[in-house]
Amino acid sequence: MSAVGTVSAVAGVDVRTWRAVEQVMGLPVSVALRGRHAGDAVGRAAWTAAVAELRALEDLFTTWRESPITRIGRGELTIDDLPPADAALVAEVLAVGERARVDSGGAFDVRRGPDRALDPSGVVKGWAIQRAARHLQALPDTDSCLGGGGDLACSVADPAGEPWRIGVEDPSGPTRVVATIPVRRGAVATSGLARRGAHVVDARSGRVPSALASVTVVAGDLTTADVDATAALALDAEGADWLRSRGRTGLVVHADGRLEVLG
């Protein structure tokens, strides 16, 4: 586990920021802490607990190796065969996926391809990070931001305190930022094709989005932000209007480079 402490000026005051990164769920998951427990034993213990929870959820939900979710997908297990705690988690994820399928008219679906293989990855990443963030958000007098794969769950202890400032990458050049979003307590999720290729498709047709380059959603929790960003990208040309109909706040980057602000 790698970590580094930095000091940054906020409103004329030196604020210590402690950062760490760990490879979990096939991607780098990072944390930033500011304030009372930034980098001390209590803060590090909360980070360790967050990583441990992510690893446990990875073991339950991964589709890259044998896991309970792959066995459920093949019909070898049912949810009722799992330990009660695991069964509750799987039921929760599948319920989120089913709501997203209905809300998106089938564009988002945890069952993919002609064989309807079960793959809840589109729900699990943001949902898992949101769950793990609770360990960090419980730290007194400490601001936290936990992120992975374009998804971030952020919290500022003082409601009037300095917000986290989240940069939205330009999908045509990830070293550039097209917008900066201040967040005190909530989540930001971005879904796009620039980094991971054609991993999002319209489940109704199997088509890869062509009208939209990326979708960023800001919401109160990361499960909502991540699922809606992914569903909107899958909806492609309909995505921005769909988010607007749901009252979402965010930013859509069209394939032609045009920016569309929502909310």
Backbone bond lengths (Angstrom), bond angles and torsions (degrees), N, CA, C in turn:
res aa  C-N    CA-C-N  psi(-1)  N-CA   C-N-CA  omega(-1)  CA-C   N-CA-C  phi
1 M - - - 1.456 - - 1.517 108.69 -
2 S 1.320 117.03 123.50 1.457 120.22 -178.88 1.520 109.88 -101.16
3 A 1.313 116.27 148.39 1.454 120.08 -179.27 1.511 109.88 -152.45
4 V 1.323 115.46 156.82 1.456 120.38 178.65 1.522 108.00 -151.49
5 G 1.324 116.65 143.29 1.454 121.18 175.19 1.515 110.36 -107.02
6 T 1.315 116.55 140.88 1.459 121.05 177.61 1.520 108.66 -134.78
7 V 1.321 115.55 165.19 1.456 121.69 174.96 1.512 107.95 -124.73
8 S 1.345 116.77 129.64 1.464 120.41 179.25 1.521 108.92 -128.51
9 A 1.327 116.31 151.53 1.458 121.46 -179.59 1.520 109.85 -86.49
10 V 1.319 117.35 123.09 1.462 122.94 176.33 1.513 107.50 -127.38
11 A 1.321 115.98 117.34 1.463 122.15 179.38 1.531 111.40 51.38
12 G 1.333 115.49 39.14 1.447 120.55 176.33 1.512 115.11 80.67
13 V 1.360 117.21 5.04 1.464 121.15 -178.25 1.524 108.77 -117.61
14 D 1.320 116.38 138.92 1.458 119.64 175.81 1.528 109.55 -73.78
15 V 1.327 116.23 122.93 1.451 121.60 179.91 1.522 108.29 -118.80
16 R 1.318 116.28 121.69 1.452 120.92 -179.12 1.527 109.60 -77.83
17 T 1.327 116.34 130.25 1.460 121.91 177.02 1.518 108.54 -121.21
18 W 1.322 115.98 125.57 1.461 122.34 177.55 1.513 108.30 -108.30
19 R 1.329 116.17 133.55 1.461 121.18 -176.93 1.525 109.70 -127.61
20 A 1.324 116.37 148.90 1.452 122.22 175.51 1.517 109.20 -149.46
21 V 1.326 116.25 154.81 1.466 122.30 -179.16 1.520 108.73 -135.91
22 E 1.323 116.08 139.06 1.458 121.40 176.56 1.525 108.29 -141.17
23 Q 1.325 117.06 142.22 1.464 121.32 177.83 1.531 108.84 -83.87
24 V 1.318 115.95 114.73 1.466 122.26 -178.68 1.527 108.29 -142.63
25 M 1.303 117.48 144.99 1.463 122.87 177.15 1.530 112.17 56.46
26 G 1.320 115.65 30.59 1.459 119.61 177.88 1.507 114.93 76.75
27 L 1.331 117.95 14.92 1.466 120.39 -180.00 1.521 109.75 -151.68
28 P 1.340 117.14 159.12 1.462 119.17 176.56 1.525 110.58 -74.72
29 V 1.304 115.74 124.35 1.457 122.08 175.73 1.522 107.19 -106.38
30 S 1.321 116.58 129.72 1.462 120.18 -173.72 1.521 110.89 -124.16
31 V 1.315 115.03 153.03 1.452 121.46 176.70 1.517 109.06 -129.82
32 A 1.322 115.75 147.32 1.462 122.20 169.34 1.518 107.23 -132.18
33 L 1.325 116.68 130.42 1.461 122.58 177.84 1.522 108.99 -122.44
34 R 1.332 116.06 137.69 1.464 121.81 174.43 1.523 108.03 -127.83
35 G 1.324 115.76 144.09 1.453 119.02 173.50 1.512 113.62 106.29
36 R 1.322 115.30 -150.03 1.463 123.21 -167.91 1.530 113.89 -54.09
37 H 1.324 117.98 -43.94 1.460 120.18 -174.14 1.530 113.03 -109.93
38 A 1.310 116.22 25.45 1.470 120.52 178.63 1.519 109.90 -71.73
39 G 1.342 116.37 99.62 1.449 120.99 174.43 1.515 115.79 89.48
40 D 1.340 117.97 -2.54 1.458 117.48 178.01 1.530 109.78 -85.42
41 A 1.321 117.20 -177.65 1.463 120.86 -175.45 1.526 112.14 -61.90
42 V 1.315 117.11 -36.60 1.464 120.70 -179.69 1.523 110.54 -68.06
43 G 1.322 116.11 -44.79 1.461 119.99 178.64 1.520 112.22 -64.29
44 R 1.325 116.50 -41.60 1.469 120.14 178.92 1.530 111.12 -65.78
45 A 1.329 117.17 -36.22 1.460 120.30 178.46 1.532 110.62 -65.56
46 A 1.336 116.72 -38.51 1.461 120.06 177.83 1.527 110.79 -65.39
47 W 1.320 117.09 -39.25 1.470 121.38 176.44 1.521 110.51 -64.41
48 T 1.324 117.18 -42.78 1.462 121.09 177.78 1.531 110.37 -60.74
49 A 1.324 117.13 -41.08 1.466 120.84 178.98 1.529 110.81 -66.54
50 A 1.327 116.86 -38.80 1.464 120.25 178.58 1.524 110.87 -63.50
51 V 1.327 116.74 -44.36 1.468 120.82 179.32 1.531 110.28 -64.74
52 A 1.326 116.78 -41.07 1.467 120.03 179.47 1.525 111.10 -61.76
53 E 1.327 116.91 -39.80 1.465 118.94 178.04 1.520 111.02 -66.30
54 L 1.330 117.69 -41.12 1.461 120.40 177.95 1.525 111.24 -62.31
55 R 1.321 117.42 -39.30 1.462 119.77 179.24 1.530 110.85 -66.27
56 A 1.321 117.24 -40.15 1.461 120.18 178.52 1.526 110.74 -64.18
57 L 1.322 117.08 -40.52 1.460 120.53 178.59 1.529 110.82 -68.89
58 E 1.330 116.36 -35.57 1.461 119.61 175.18 1.528 110.76 -60.64
59 D 1.317 117.12 -44.32 1.461 120.44 179.45 1.524 111.99 -61.26
60 L 1.319 116.52 -32.99 1.462 120.92 -178.69 1.523 112.53 -77.89
61 F 1.348 116.51 -37.32 1.460 120.18 -168.18 1.526 115.85 -112.35
62 T 1.322 118.50 -6.10 1.464 117.66 -175.61 1.528 111.55 -60.51
63 T 1.319 114.93 142.73 1.471 120.46 173.58 1.522 110.81 -109.61
64 W 1.340 117.02 6.84 1.463 121.35 -178.64 1.524 112.28 -91.24
65 R 1.319 116.13 -10.20 1.460 121.17 176.41 1.525 107.23 -152.00
66 E 1.313 115.78 174.73 1.466 120.36 -179.98 1.529 109.95 -60.41
67 S 1.318 116.08 130.12 1.458 121.42 -178.28 1.525 108.80 -155.80
68 P 1.318 117.46 168.31 1.465 118.42 176.06 1.528 112.93 -55.85
69 I 1.327 117.87 -37.95 1.469 118.30 -177.08 1.526 111.37 -71.04
70 T 1.335 118.53 -34.13 1.468 118.60 176.79 1.517 110.27 -68.94
71 R 1.311 117.76 -35.19 1.461 120.63 179.06 1.530 111.00 -70.76
72 I 1.325 116.81 -35.71 1.469 119.56 174.01 1.520 109.82 -64.78
73 G 1.326 116.21 -41.37 1.462 120.31 179.69 1.516 112.93 -61.21
74 R 1.331 116.72 -33.48 1.465 120.93 179.94 1.533 112.36 -87.19
75 G 1.321 116.12 -1.20 1.457 119.41 179.55 1.504 114.53 80.88
76 E 1.344 117.91 12.32 1.461 121.52 179.90 1.522 112.45 -82.63
77 L 1.335 115.70 -22.05 1.451 122.54 177.43 1.520 108.88 -133.81
78 T 1.312 116.11 157.84 1.454 121.62 166.64 1.521 107.54 -115.50
79 I 1.302 116.79 166.52 1.465 119.89 177.98 1.530 110.17 -57.81
80 D 1.313 117.41 -36.44 1.464 121.05 -178.47 1.520 112.96 -65.81
81 D 1.344 117.38 -17.99 1.466 120.39 178.22 1.528 112.53 -78.74
82 L 1.323 117.01 -14.40 1.461 121.08 -177.16 1.529 110.82 -82.33
83 P 1.356 116.99 158.56 1.461 119.29 169.42 1.522 109.77 -55.79
84 P 1.325 118.84 146.11 1.469 121.10 -174.26 1.530 114.74 -51.24
85 A 1.332 117.60 -41.46 1.467 119.29 -179.03 1.522 111.07 -64.84
86 D 1.337 117.29 -43.19 1.465 121.06 178.69 1.526 110.55 -68.00
87 A 1.316 116.57 -38.82 1.465 120.25 179.34 1.527 110.77 -60.50
88 A 1.333 116.22 -40.15 1.466 119.87 179.50 1.527 111.33 -64.83
89 L 1.326 117.34 -39.72 1.464 121.05 179.21 1.526 110.92 -65.97
90 V 1.338 117.06 -45.25 1.464 120.39 179.88 1.524 110.10 -63.66
91 A 1.326 117.10 -42.87 1.462 120.08 179.24 1.525 110.66 -61.50
92 E 1.321 116.93 -38.99 1.471 120.67 179.91 1.525 110.82 -64.51
93 V 1.332 116.66 -46.72 1.467 120.17 -179.46 1.529 111.26 -63.13
94 L 1.320 117.09 -44.35 1.466 119.89 -179.21 1.529 111.04 -66.66
95 A 1.336 117.13 -32.71 1.458 119.82 176.53 1.527 111.08 -67.33
96 V 1.327 116.89 -40.87 1.478 120.25 175.99 1.528 109.53 -61.25
97 G 1.327 116.67 -44.69 1.459 120.40 179.33 1.514 112.57 -61.77
98 E 1.330 117.11 -40.25 1.462 119.91 -179.69 1.526 111.48 -67.72
99 R 1.332 116.81 -39.64 1.473 118.96 176.08 1.521 110.93 -61.95
100 A 1.329 116.18 -40.80 1.464 119.81 179.68 1.527 111.00 -65.93
101 R 1.321 116.78 -38.51 1.466 120.20 177.65 1.531 110.60 -60.38
102 V 1.307 115.64 -47.27 1.471 119.76 -179.87 1.525 110.89 -65.12
103 D 1.337 116.33 -47.74 1.466 120.53 -176.84 1.521 112.25 -62.84
104 S 1.347 116.99 -33.30 1.471 120.55 -177.65 1.526 112.85 -93.03
105 G 1.311 117.57 6.68 1.454 120.18 -178.52 1.514 113.59 66.36
106 G 1.329 116.34 24.19 1.460 121.16 178.27 1.510 115.14 95.35
107 A 1.336 118.80 -2.99 1.472 120.58 179.82 1.525 111.02 -67.34
108 F 1.322 116.67 -35.40 1.470 122.52 175.65 1.523 107.02 -102.44
109 D 1.327 117.17 128.60 1.460 119.84 -179.16 1.523 108.54 -153.62
110 V 1.339 116.74 135.52 1.471 119.87 178.10 1.523 110.98 -81.19
111 R 1.304 117.26 -3.70 1.474 120.98 172.00 1.522 107.72 -109.41
112 R 1.328 115.56 125.43 1.465 121.17 -168.95 1.510 111.98 -121.81
113 G 1.330 114.03 153.67 1.459 121.27 170.92 1.515 113.69 73.38
114 P 1.314 115.71 174.50 1.469 120.48 -178.35 1.524 113.39 -59.65
115 D 1.343 116.86 -30.43 1.472 119.86 -178.25 1.527 112.76 -88.57
116 R 1.360 116.68 1.12 1.461 122.29 177.86 1.530 111.84 56.52
117 A 1.337 115.40 41.64 1.467 120.94 -179.96 1.531 110.02 -63.98
118 L 1.333 116.31 139.17 1.458 121.40 -178.95 1.521 109.90 -78.88
119 D 1.336 116.00 121.84 1.462 121.50 178.22 1.531 108.40 -146.75
120 P 1.334 117.70 91.89 1.464 120.31 -178.01 1.523 114.20 -85.19
121 S 1.326 117.90 18.77 1.469 121.08 -176.49 1.525 112.19 -56.91
122 G 1.333 117.04 -33.05 1.460 120.32 -179.06 1.515 113.61 -65.78
123 V 1.316 116.42 -18.20 1.468 121.72 175.14 1.518 110.67 -98.36
124 V 1.329 116.61 -41.87 1.466 121.46 -164.42 1.523 113.29 -63.85
125 K 1.337 118.12 -41.31 1.468 118.75 -172.78 1.532 111.83 -58.45
126 G 1.317 117.20 -58.16 1.461 119.94 -178.99 1.507 112.76 -64.28
127 W 1.330 116.07 -40.42 1.465 121.36 179.55 1.523 110.67 -62.01
128 A 1.330 117.63 -42.93 1.460 121.49 -179.13 1.521 111.36 -67.43
129 I 1.315 117.46 -42.32 1.466 120.20 178.88 1.519 110.34 -64.04
130 Q 1.329 117.08 -39.49 1.460 120.24 177.59 1.532 110.67 -61.06
131 R 1.344 117.08 -43.64 1.461 120.47 178.38 1.530 110.88 -62.91
132 A 1.317 116.87 -46.37 1.462 120.89 -178.07 1.524 111.81 -65.21
133 A 1.320 117.37 -30.57 1.460 121.21 -178.41 1.523 112.64 -64.05
134 R 1.327 117.01 -19.93 1.461 119.60 -179.45 1.526 111.67 -62.27
135 H 1.334 116.98 -32.07 1.467 120.00 178.19 1.526 110.78 -62.84
136 L 1.311 116.55 -35.83 1.465 122.24 -177.86 1.521 111.33 -82.51
137 Q 1.325 116.08 -37.94 1.459 119.61 -178.09 1.521 112.48 -71.10
138 A 1.338 116.71 -15.52 1.463 120.67 177.13 1.527 112.54 -80.88
139 L 1.328 118.16 -9.13 1.457 120.98 179.83 1.523 110.30 -68.99
140 P 1.322 119.09 124.98 1.465 119.84 -179.16 1.521 112.20 -69.47
141 D 1.319 114.70 143.34 1.472 122.58 175.55 1.524 112.36 52.71
142 T 1.331 116.16 35.62 1.464 120.80 -177.02 1.517 109.94 -136.20
143 D 1.325 116.02 129.05 1.456 121.67 173.89 1.524 108.63 -86.50
144 S 1.335 116.38 143.99 1.462 119.40 -179.65 1.513 110.99 -139.16
145 C 1.333 114.49 150.93 1.454 121.36 174.21 1.526 107.20 -145.50
146 L 1.334 115.86 116.07 1.453 122.23 -178.95 1.520 108.20 -113.43
147 G 1.340 116.16 127.24 1.459 118.89 -175.38 1.504 113.43 -139.45
148 G 1.336 114.92 154.14 1.456 121.43 175.29 1.509 110.83 -164.03
149 G 1.325 117.10 128.64 1.452 121.12 174.93 1.514 115.00 59.47
150 G 1.320 117.75 37.19 1.465 120.60 178.30 1.514 114.28 88.39
151 D 1.331 117.34 3.09 1.462 121.94 -179.97 1.515 109.55 -114.67
152 L 1.347 117.13 136.09 1.460 120.27 -178.69 1.514 110.77 -138.78
153 A 1.340 116.01 135.01 1.458 123.17 172.64 1.520 107.05 -112.28
154 C 1.314 116.82 119.10 1.464 121.66 -170.55 1.526 111.10 -123.11
155 S 1.318 114.72 149.76 1.454 120.69 178.29 1.523 109.48 -149.35
156 V 1.330 115.65 139.60 1.462 122.84 174.17 1.527 107.29 -119.92
157 A 1.321 117.47 126.17 1.460 121.56 -173.78 1.526 112.39 -62.17
158 D 1.314 116.75 -42.69 1.462 122.20 179.21 1.530 108.16 -93.78
159 P 1.346 119.16 116.79 1.467 120.66 -178.48 1.526 113.74 -54.18
160 A 1.339 116.55 -24.40 1.462 120.21 178.45 1.528 112.11 -98.66
161 G 1.325 116.51 6.98 1.456 120.17 -176.23 1.512 113.36 -75.30
162 E 1.321 114.81 174.30 1.460 121.40 179.91 1.523 109.97 -64.17
163 P 1.337 118.71 126.24 1.464 119.71 -179.99 1.521 111.96 -74.12
164 W 1.314 115.28 159.13 1.456 120.16 165.33 1.523 107.28 -71.96
165 R 1.310 116.26 141.63 1.471 120.13 -179.82 1.527 107.81 -113.05
166 I 1.336 114.71 112.75 1.459 121.90 -172.48 1.522 109.66 -102.07
167 G 1.327 116.16 119.97 1.460 120.74 178.67 1.520 111.41 -84.09
168 V 1.318 116.86 138.59 1.466 122.57 175.77 1.526 107.69 -102.17
169 E 1.323 116.05 118.35 1.458 120.83 -176.86 1.522 111.71 -66.86
170 D 1.316 114.61 146.95 1.459 121.55 170.39 1.531 107.13 -77.47
171 P 1.349 118.55 116.89 1.469 118.80 -176.98 1.521 114.19 -64.06
172 S 1.335 116.95 -18.10 1.466 118.93 177.75 1.515 112.17 -88.19
173 G 1.332 116.75 -7.81 1.464 121.47 178.38 1.513 109.01 -165.59
174 P 1.357 118.09 86.90 1.464 121.97 -171.78 1.520 115.79 -58.26
175 T 1.331 118.67 -11.24 1.464 119.19 175.94 1.523 111.01 -80.50
176 R 1.337 116.88 -8.55 1.467 121.40 178.43 1.523 110.24 -104.94
177 V 1.337 115.47 154.32 1.466 122.11 179.16 1.528 108.58 -115.90
178 V 1.330 116.47 131.25 1.468 119.99 -179.20 1.524 111.97 -96.30
179 A 1.328 117.83 -16.67 1.459 121.10 179.04 1.519 109.18 -162.57
180 T 1.324 115.85 157.59 1.460 122.53 174.65 1.521 108.42 -125.95
181 I 1.329 115.91 128.63 1.461 121.57 -174.56 1.525 109.27 -114.26
182 P 1.349 118.35 120.55 1.464 119.76 175.94 1.530 110.24 -81.09
183 V 1.338 116.64 133.80 1.466 121.14 -179.32 1.527 109.05 -134.98
184 R 1.332 115.95 125.18 1.465 120.11 173.97 1.525 111.20 -98.12
185 R 1.313 116.96 -45.63 1.465 119.52 175.81 1.519 107.71 -148.77
186 G 1.296 116.63 110.15 1.449 120.89 -177.96 1.515 110.16 161.12
187 A 1.320 114.94 -156.95 1.461 119.59 -173.05 1.518 110.76 -144.27
188 V 1.331 114.17 152.20 1.462 122.29 175.83 1.523 107.30 -131.12
189 A 1.326 116.74 130.11 1.466 120.90 177.47 1.519 108.91 -131.17
190 T 1.324 115.88 136.35 1.454 121.88 176.19 1.515 109.60 -122.03
191 S 1.322 115.70 130.33 1.459 121.98 175.84 1.513 108.36 -118.67
192 G 1.326 116.50 128.49 1.456 120.95 -179.61 1.518 110.33 -160.87
193 L 1.322 115.42 177.62 1.457 120.32 -175.11 1.527 113.29 -107.85
194 A 1.342 116.76 -5.79 1.463 119.54 -171.22 1.525 112.64 -63.18
195 R 1.327 118.25 -42.48 1.471 121.25 -173.85 1.529 112.87 -90.50
196 R 1.339 117.41 -36.70 1.463 119.72 -171.90 1.521 113.22 -112.75
197 G 1.321 117.29 5.86 1.460 119.10 178.20 1.515 112.06 71.61
198 A 1.327 115.85 -155.61 1.471 121.71 -172.30 1.519 111.89 -81.00
199 H 1.345 116.82 62.94 1.461 120.53 -179.83 1.519 112.38 -93.17
200 V 1.336 117.50 -7.32 1.462 122.13 176.82 1.525 108.54 -116.80
201 V 1.322 115.81 128.31 1.459 121.18 177.12 1.523 108.92 -135.42
202 D 1.325 115.78 159.31 1.456 121.52 170.82 1.526 106.42 -73.99
203 A 1.344 116.73 113.76 1.466 120.27 -174.74 1.526 112.57 -63.36
204 R 1.327 117.57 -18.72 1.462 120.13 179.86 1.513 112.01 -75.31
205 S 1.326 116.03 -32.53 1.461 120.25 -173.52 1.515 113.97 -121.92
206 G 1.337 117.22 -17.99 1.453 121.27 -174.62 1.514 113.28 79.06
207 R 1.331 116.77 7.34 1.474 119.79 -177.36 1.521 111.12 -81.34
208 V 1.333 114.90 142.01 1.465 122.22 174.58 1.522 108.80 -81.94
209 P 1.341 119.38 139.54 1.468 120.99 179.67 1.521 111.60 -56.94
210 S 1.324 115.99 139.93 1.465 120.66 177.90 1.521 112.38 -127.15
211 A 1.334 117.53 -20.65 1.461 120.45 -178.02 1.526 111.99 -87.59
212 L 1.331 117.07 -26.13 1.457 121.75 -177.71 1.523 110.45 -115.49
213 A 1.341 115.08 139.93 1.464 120.29 176.75 1.528 111.50 -94.51
214 S 1.328 117.26 -36.72 1.459 120.29 177.28 1.520 109.63 -160.28
215 V 1.328 114.71 156.71 1.463 122.01 177.28 1.520 107.98 -133.06
216 T 1.324 117.35 127.91 1.460 123.10 175.66 1.519 108.71 -116.47
217 V 1.324 116.63 131.16 1.463 122.15 179.05 1.513 109.15 -123.43
218 V 1.328 116.40 136.30 1.459 123.24 174.64 1.524 107.56 -109.59
219 A 1.324 116.96 128.42 1.463 120.82 -178.38 1.512 109.82 -148.81
220 G 1.325 115.58 174.98 1.451 120.25 -179.30 1.502 113.69 -71.87
221 D 1.343 117.81 -24.37 1.456 121.18 178.78 1.524 109.02 -139.79
222 L 1.322 115.37 155.78 1.458 120.32 -172.18 1.523 112.34 -76.35
223 T 1.320 118.08 -28.04 1.466 119.24 176.75 1.516 109.97 -58.77
224 T 1.325 116.50 -48.67 1.468 121.42 179.72 1.512 111.08 -63.77
225 A 1.336 117.07 -48.13 1.465 120.50 -176.61 1.518 111.37 -61.27
226 D 1.338 117.54 -44.33 1.453 121.49 -175.79 1.525 111.52 -69.05
227 V 1.326 117.34 -47.42 1.461 120.36 -179.12 1.524 110.73 -62.97
228 D 1.316 116.71 -42.85 1.466 118.61 -178.74 1.526 112.19 -68.85
229 A 1.335 117.15 -36.64 1.465 119.10 177.48 1.525 110.45 -64.32
230 T 1.336 116.75 -42.27 1.468 120.65 179.84 1.526 111.00 -67.05
231 A 1.333 116.68 -43.77 1.462 120.16 179.83 1.523 111.12 -63.46
232 A 1.329 117.02 -41.13 1.462 119.79 -179.87 1.522 111.33 -64.90
233 L 1.340 116.52 -39.47 1.462 119.10 177.14 1.526 110.11 -63.95
234 A 1.332 117.37 -41.70 1.461 121.00 178.56 1.529 111.44 -62.80
235 L 1.331 116.57 -34.75 1.463 121.19 178.88 1.523 112.17 -72.29
236 D 1.339 116.01 -15.51 1.458 123.33 173.28 1.529 111.61 58.08
237 A 1.298 119.26 -117.97 1.467 121.86 -174.69 1.525 112.34 -60.08
238 E 1.323 117.50 -23.08 1.461 121.59 179.34 1.522 112.01 -89.03
239 G 1.337 117.30 -7.26 1.452 120.95 -168.99 1.516 114.89 -62.49
240 A 1.322 117.78 -45.08 1.464 120.31 -177.04 1.524 110.66 -64.25
241 D 1.316 117.05 -44.87 1.469 119.86 179.38 1.525 110.73 -64.57
242 W 1.338 117.14 -36.98 1.459 120.33 178.02 1.528 111.14 -62.66
243 L 1.328 117.56 -44.82 1.459 120.50 177.28 1.521 111.18 -63.09
244 R 1.322 116.45 -40.50 1.462 120.35 179.31 1.527 110.44 -62.61
245 S 1.322 117.23 -38.74 1.465 120.56 179.35 1.520 111.59 -66.15
246 R 1.321 117.45 -22.49 1.464 122.29 178.86 1.529 112.16 -94.17
247 G 1.337 116.65 2.08 1.450 120.82 178.15 1.515 113.90 71.79
248 R 1.326 117.01 24.57 1.460 120.51 -177.29 1.531 111.91 -81.09
249 T 1.334 114.12 153.42 1.457 123.08 173.99 1.524 107.66 -105.42
250 G 1.332 115.77 139.36 1.456 117.10 178.58 1.511 113.35 171.15
251 L 1.322 114.57 -161.89 1.461 121.74 -176.85 1.519 108.61 -142.65
252 V 1.323 116.03 128.51 1.460 121.83 176.41 1.518 107.95 -111.15
253 V 1.329 116.42 128.24 1.461 121.55 174.43 1.529 106.87 -105.02
254 H 1.308 116.12 115.28 1.461 121.07 -179.91 1.526 110.10 -77.47
255 A 1.308 115.56 160.05 1.458 120.72 -177.33 1.528 111.98 -60.74
256 D 1.342 116.53 -27.27 1.465 120.21 178.54 1.516 113.28 -84.23
257 G 1.342 116.44 4.54 1.452 121.24 177.88 1.516 114.54 94.29
258 R 1.325 118.06 -6.94 1.451 121.86 -179.02 1.524 110.08 -69.21
259 L 1.345 116.20 137.94 1.470 121.83 177.82 1.520 110.04 -101.31
260 E 1.319 116.15 135.32 1.456 121.48 177.92 1.515 108.40 -126.89
261 V 1.345 115.74 115.33 1.450 121.68 -178.96 1.515 109.22 -90.39
262 L 1.333 116.02 134.21 1.469 121.74 178.98 1.509 109.94 -112.93
263 G 1.313 116.46 138.04 1.451 121.24 176.34 1.507 113.32 83.28
